[in-house]
Amino acid sequence: MDRPGPRAASRAVRRYLPGTETVRAAVALAAPLAVGLAFHHPEYGALASLGGLFGVLAAMAPARRTRLRTVTACLLLGAAGAALGGLVDGRGWTAFGVLTALALLSGMLSSLGRTASLAGLMLLLNAVLAAGVPPSTAPWWLPPLLTAGGGLLVLVLCAPTGPPEPRTRHALTGVPARRLRAFLRSPAPWRYGLRLAVCVGLAEALVLLMPYERAYWVPVTVVFVLKPDLGSVFSRALLRAVGTAAGLVAAVAVFAAVPRGWWEVPVLMLLGALLPVLSRRGYGFQTAAITPVILLLSDLSNLEGTELAGQLMADSLIGCAIALVVGHALWPGARRTARDTAGAGVGFVRPAGGPIG
């Protein structure tokens, strides 16, 4: 069978229109919530929609094989993270230890390439959210199952679309055990992992000391800003603060104008449709699109509205400060690590994929 040449592959990528991603994101965010509302459990639908959001972020590669592989890896590790976070929810310093260890693993995976890094990001994010969201009466295994269900919906929506990816031969070097030893002996994974672990650990310690329940947005912000293969920490911290502020303004407007319940389904469809478009315009735009989605989904069970929006902004600024001061200004070799990462071409910002987080 003839394999597609570079020109054919390029034409196929151009034919992969943004409208495909727009429809997929709108369905992945809104459909699970609609199902949850229909069965009188909007909080369950919100969890599945959150899994759909993370799946959409993982599905921004145009080539079908890469997209399916990335979404599958993120689905599996994201569900594992949600399960681990649920098991340590409310366990104080035990949760601190587990989440710090997961941050170390997530940072180390950053050195293995885009798919492994994004899967590690979803592992850590889902664990932080599951351990930080106020506990519900659901059994511990249900949130990871619902989160995985949202990711599975994205996987189904991804399957029939996108250009084929040219087949390439990859040489296998060593046996798995030898490759694992080489990975563990390399300084780069440990350098990435330790920096992320220290900053996430500090954020989690602050969460334990804060006088309110929903301070999980502090470590979430640290993860997004400091993930070592995502680019400049300083610019991402600045863009995240600005994007979060813009997203919160939009969320407050939604809270003021839209009744809670079924009216939020078309709102999520609109926000989902905007997500791929804004993601390709830059990290600040993507943050502005993601923030109201997470705020709406997080607020379905508590209905705190604008009060939660203000807290989210404060937590984002604290997380940005931790990443900038501890993970960038005070961390030895942080600037050199950023240059090495950029020179190696490792990261999420791609013309075809756009920024993540």
C-alpha positions in Angstrom: 0.0 0.0 0.0 1.3 3.4 -0.9 2.1 5.7 1.9 1.1 9.4 1.8 3.9 11.7 0.9 4.7 15.0 2.7 2.6 17.1 0.3 -0.4 14.8 0.6 -0.1 14.8 4.4 0.1 18.6 4.3 -3.0 18.9 2.2 -4.8 16.5 4.6 -3.8 18.7 7.6 -5.2 21.8 5.8 -8.4 19.9 5.1 -8.8 19.2 8.9 -10.9 22.3 9.6 -11.2 23.9 13.0 -15.0 23.2 12.8 -14.3 19.6 13.6 -12.6 20.5 16.9 -15.3 23.0 17.6 -18.2 20.5 17.3 -16.2 17.9 19.3 -15.5 20.3 22.1 -19.1 21.6 22.3 -20.5 18.1 22.5 -17.9 16.8 25.0 -18.6 19.6 27.4 -22.3 19.9 27.2 -23.6 16.4 26.6 -22.4 14.8 29.9 -24.0 17.7 31.9 -27.2 17.3 30.0 -27.3 13.6 30.9 -26.6 14.4 34.5 -29.4 17.0 34.7 -31.8 14.5 33.0 -31.1 12.0 35.8 -31.2 14.6 38.5 -27.5 14.4 39.3 -25.9 17.5 37.8 -22.8 17.0 39.9 -22.1 13.7 38.2 -22.6 15.2 34.8 -20.2 18.0 35.8 -17.5 15.4 36.6 -18.0 13.8 33.2 -17.9 17.2 31.5 -14.6 17.9 33.3 -13.2 14.7 31.9 -14.4 15.8 28.5 -12.7 19.2 28.9 -9.3 17.4 29.6 -9.9 15.1 26.7 -10.5 18.1 24.4 -7.3 19.6 25.5 -5.5 16.4 24.7 -7.2 16.0 21.3 -5.7 19.1 19.6 -3.2 17.3 17.4 -4.4 17.1 13.8 -3.0 13.6 13.0 -5.5 10.9 13.9 -3.1 8.3 15.3 -1.3 10.9 17.5 -4.6 12.3 18.7 -6.0 8.9 19.6 -2.8 7.8 21.4 -2.7 11.0 23.4 -6.3 11.0 24.4 -6.1 7.4 25.4 -3.0 7.9 27.6 -4.6 11.0 29.2 -7.9 9.1 29.8 -6.1 6.3 31.6 -3.8 8.4 33.7 -6.4 11.0 34.4 -8.7 8.3 35.8 -5.9 6.9 37.9 -5.2 10.4 39.3 -8.9 11.0 40.1 -9.0 7.6 42.0 -5.8 8.4 44.0 -7.0 11.9 44.8 -10.4 10.6 45.9 -8.8 8.1 48.2 -6.7 10.7 50.0 -9.5 13.4 50.0 -9.7 14.9 53.5 -6.6 13.1 54.8 -4.6 16.2 55.5 -0.8 15.6 55.4 -1.3 12.2 53.8 -2.8 13.9 50.8 0.1 16.3 50.8 2.6 13.5 50.6 0.7 11.6 47.8 0.2 14.7 45.7 3.8 15.8 46.1 4.9 12.4 44.9 2.6 12.5 41.9 4.0 15.9 41.1 7.5 14.4 41.0 6.3 11.7 38.7 4.4 14.1 36.5 7.4 16.4 36.1 9.7 13.4 35.3 7.3 12.3 32.5 7.8 15.7 30.9 11.2 14.6 29.5 9.6 11.7 27.5 7.8 13.8 24.9 4.4 15.4 24.4 2.1 12.4 24.9 3.8 11.2 28.2 4.0 14.8 29.5 0.4 15.6 28.8 -0.7 12.3 30.4 1.4 13.1 33.4 -0.2 16.5 33.6 -3.7 14.9 33.6 -2.6 12.4 36.3 -1.6 15.3 38.6 -4.5 17.6 37.8 -7.2 15.1 38.3 -5.5 14.0 41.6 -5.3 17.6 42.8 -9.0 18.3 41.9 -10.3 15.1 43.4 -8.4 15.7 46.6 -9.4 19.3 46.8 -13.0 19.5 45.8 -15.3 19.3 48.9 -16.3 15.7 49.5 -19.6 14.3 48.2 -21.7 11.3 49.2 -20.6 9.4 46.0 -18.3 6.4 46.5 -14.7 7.0 45.8 -14.7 5.0 42.6 -17.5 6.9 40.9 -15.7 10.3 40.2 -12.8 8.6 38.3 -15.3 6.5 36.4 -17.3 9.6 35.4 -14.1 11.5 34.5 -12.9 8.6 32.3 -16.4 8.5 30.7 -16.0 12.1 29.6 -12.6 11.3 28.1 -14.0 8.2 26.4 -16.6 10.4 24.8 -13.9 12.5 23.3 -12.1 9.4 22.2 -15.2 8.2 20.3 -15.6 11.7 18.7 -12.0 11.7 17.7 -12.0 8.3 16.0 -13.5 9.1 12.6 -11.9 12.5 12.0 -8.6 13.9 11.0 -6.0 13.2 8.4 -3.9 10.0 8.4 -0.5 10.1 9.9 2.4 9.0 7.7 3.9 5.7 9.0 7.5 5.9 10.2 9.8 3.3 11.5 11.0 3.8 15.1 14.2 2.0 16.1 13.9 0.2 19.4 17.0 0.7 21.6 17.6 -1.8 24.5 15.0 -3.7 26.5 12.4 -2.0 28.7 14.4 -2.5 31.8 17.5 -0.9 30.3 15.5 2.0 29.0 14.0 2.5 32.5 17.4 2.5 34.1 18.7 5.1 31.6 15.6 7.2 32.3 16.1 7.1 36.1 19.8 7.8 35.8 19.4 10.9 33.6 19.4 14.2 35.4 16.8 15.9 33.2 13.7 13.9 34.5 14.8 14.5 38.2 15.4 18.2 37.5 12.0 18.6 36.0 10.3 16.5 38.6 11.9 18.0 41.8 11.0 21.5 40.8 7.4 20.7 40.2 7.2 18.6 43.3 8.6 21.3 45.6 6.2 24.0 44.3 3.2 21.7 44.3 4.1 20.5 47.8 4.3 24.2 49.0 0.9 24.9 47.4 -0.6 21.9 49.0 0.8 22.9 52.4 -0.8 26.3 52.0 -4.1 24.6 51.1 -4.0 22.8 54.4 -3.5 26.0 56.3 -6.1 28.1 54.4 -9.4 28.7 56.3 -11.7 27.6 53.4 -12.3 24.4 51.6 -11.9 25.2 47.9 -8.2 26.3 47.8 -7.3 23.6 45.3 -7.0 26.2 42.6 -3.6 27.2 44.1 -1.9 23.9 43.2 -3.8 23.7 39.9 -2.4 27.1 38.9 1.1 26.0 39.9 0.9 22.9 37.7 -0.3 24.8 34.7 2.3 27.6 35.0 5.3 25.5 36.1 5.0 22.3 34.0 8.6 22.5 32.7 8.0 21.7 29.0 5.3 24.3 28.6 7.6 27.2 27.9 8.6 30.4 29.8 7.4 30.4 33.4 7.3 34.2 33.6 5.2 34.7 30.5 2.8 31.9 31.4 2.3 33.3 34.9 1.5 36.7 33.5 -0.8 35.4 30.8 -2.5 33.1 33.3 -3.3 35.9 35.7 -4.7 38.1 32.8 -6.6 35.2 31.2 -8.1 34.1 34.6 -9.3 37.6 35.2 -10.9 37.8 31.8 -12.5 34.3 32.3 -13.8 35.2 35.7 -15.4 38.4 34.4 -17.2 36.2 31.7 -18.2 33.7 34.4 -19.7 36.4 36.7 -21.7 37.7 33.7 -23.0 34.2 33.1 -23.9 33.7 36.8 -25.8 37.0 36.6 -27.7 36.4 33.4 -28.2 32.6 33.1 -30.5 30.6 35.5 -28.8 27.5 37.0 -29.7 24.2 35.5 -30.6 23.4 31.9 -29.7 26.9 30.7 -26.1 26.0 31.5 -26.0 23.3 28.8 -26.1 25.8 25.8 -23.6 28.0 27.7 -21.2 25.1 27.9 -21.8 24.4 24.2 -20.8 27.9 23.4 -17.7 27.9 25.6 -16.7 24.5 24.2 -17.0 25.8 20.7 -14.8 28.8 21.5 -12.1 26.7 23.3 -10.3 25.3 20.2 -10.5 28.6 18.4 -9.1 30.7 21.4 -6.5 28.0 22.3 -4.8 28.6 18.9 -4.5 32.3 19.6 -2.3 31.8 22.7 -2.1 30.7 26.3 -3.9 33.8 27.7 -6.8 33.3 25.4 -7.0 29.6 26.2 -7.0 30.4 30.0 -9.8 32.9 29.5 -11.8 30.1 27.8 -11.1 27.3 30.3 -11.7 29.4 33.5 -15.4 29.9 33.1 -15.9 26.3 32.2 -14.2 25.0 35.3 -15.9 27.6 37.4 -19.4 26.6 36.2 -18.7 22.9 36.6 -17.1 23.3 40.0 -20.0 25.4 41.2 -22.9 23.0 40.2 -23.1 21.3 43.6 -22.5 24.3 45.8 -24.0 27.3 43.9 -21.6 29.8 45.4 -21.5 31.9 42.2 -19.6 35.2 42.3 -18.2 34.4 45.7 -16.4 31.4 44.2 -15.1 33.6 41.3 -13.4 36.0 43.7 -11.7 33.2 45.5 -10.6 31.6 42.3 -8.8 34.8 41.3 -7.1 35.1 44.6 -6.0 31.5 44.5 -4.7 31.9 40.9 -2.5 34.9 42.0 -1.1 32.9 44.9 -0.3 30.0 42.6 1.4 32.3 40.0 3.5 33.8 42.8 4.6 30.4 44.0 5.6 29.4 40.5 7.4 32.7 39.8 9.3 33.0 43.1 10.1 29.4 44.1 10.0 27.7 40.7 11.7 30.4 38.7 13.5 33.2 40.5 14.9 31.1 43.4 15.3 27.7 41.6 18.9 27.0 40.5 19.3 26.7 36.8 15.6 27.5 36.0 16.5 29.8 33.1 18.9 27.3 31.6 16.3 24.5 31.9 13.8 26.7 30.0 16.4 27.3 27.2 17.3 23.6 27.0 13.7 22.6 26.8 13.0 25.2 24.0 16.1 24.1 22.1 15.0 20.4 22.3 11.7 21.3 20.8 9.8 19.7 23.7 6.5 21.4 24.6 2.8 21.8 23.9 2.9 24.9 21.8 2.6 23.6 18.2 1.1 25.3 15.1 -1.3 22.4 14.8 -2.0 21.8 18.5 -1.9 25.1 20.4 -1.0 25.6 24.0 -2.4 23.4 26.8 -3.5 24.4 30.3 
